[in-house]
């Protein structure tokens, strides 16, 4: 077997010298290097911002969406949307393990979810078995490579695979909420009615406690009603998060002009950076989990309105994030039933 780099640089075709995620093109031949794992892929969970962009570009036509996904992977050797730059994750079965891959981590036959982005994962798709514009989970016949540095979770026996995939795809978000939100905080979750938003709401309500407030801003009336029905917020605002002053005024009414201690941005459309920033109090925290975020807009925008706040990049990894997120599914019968309806 050929010797590989721990971080996968041996798979980078261009530009040479960079790592797999920012690379334009990867070697997606499935000949195994000594420190890699070969995975037989069942399902891709494409990042929400990416899937939304693909759906819009293809006018929700499933066949055109399939063609676009296959074209991206063929050109780049990975599923990295050239518009959003984001990827997603996958579930599959370990097919082979390199001779020098660390011992006792995995064995052939293990069912796994990768916890690293598809935007850095060498991928070869033979066919797309099923795709629906309403779901960002795409069933495929494919193979992928996990690098030595790549994170993964062995799929649990008590949670259906596609449900686990849906939850683990956004595991970083509720884990960061757990770190940032403390008892009595006022929290705003923008895009609270989607998959990551629901998990964030649950964790925020738990951490903020009865003396805190959890405000959800949601564009969809259906999703807003879902949050209310599940009791996952103290206040629900139906609004377009790109309309900065409308959301700002509504949040200020609820908080008495104080603003939020923590704002979590989960939306899958651009131009919501300043909404998140304006509703957050001085020295507060904004966590941009959304891959539609422009960090130039966020950084320069905060400076432009004189906001001294902590802006956190949406790192999808936090230590213990997989266990925390799967435990939400175990703890909340209502969230589990909802996710089973949507994803299983």
CORRA-V849824 format. One line per field, one symbol per residue. phi: phi as a letter, one per 30 degrees, with the letter a starting at -180 (. if undefined). psi: psi as a letter, one per 40 degrees, with the letter a starting at -180 (. if undefined). burial: b if it has 24 or more other C-alpha atoms within 12 Angstrom, else e. A space follows every 50 residues. Layout:
BEGIN
phi->???
psi->???
burial->???
END
This chain:
BEGIN
phi->.ddcdeciddcdcaddjccdddddacdcdcddddccbccdccbccdeedd dddddddchidedddedddddddddciacbdddcicbkabbacdcabddc dedidbbejdcbcdcbdddbcebbcdacdabbedbdcbdbcabbccdedd dabddddcbeeddddeddebddddddeddccbeidcbccdidcdeddddd eeddddddiddcbbcccbdddddddeddddicadbbccaddddedddedd ddddciidicdbbcccdcbdicdddddddcdeidbcccdddddcdddddd ddddciccbcccddddcbeidddedddddddcddddddddddbc
psi->iihiideedeehdiiheiiddeidhihfifhhidfihhhhhdhhghhddd dddddddeffhddddddddddddddeeighheddeicaaiiahhdihide hhiediihehhihhfiieeehhhhhdihdhhhdehehhhihiiihhideh iihhhidehidddddddddfddddddddddhiheihhhhhfeeadddddd ddddddddadeahhhhhhdhdddddddddefeidhhhhiheegddddddd ddddefedaidhhhheifiifeddddddehiheahhhgdheehheddddd ddddefhgihhhighehhhedddddddddddhdddddddddde.
burial->eeebeebbbbbbbeeeeebbbbbbbbbbbbbbbbbbbbbbbbbbbbbbbb bbbbbeeeeeebeebbebbbebbbbbbbbbbbebbbbbbbbbbbbbbbee beeeebeeebbbbbbbbbbbbbbbbebbeebbbebbbbbbbbbbbbbbbb bbbbbeeebbbbbbbbbbbbbbbbbbbbbbbbeebbbbbbbbbbbbbbbb bbbbbbbbeeebbbbbbbbeeebbbbbbebbbbbbbbbbbbbeeeebbeb bbebbeeebbbbbbbbbbbbbbbbbbbbbbbeebbbbbbbbbbbbeebbe bbeeeebebbbbbbbbbbebbbbbbbbbbeeeeebbebbeeebe
END
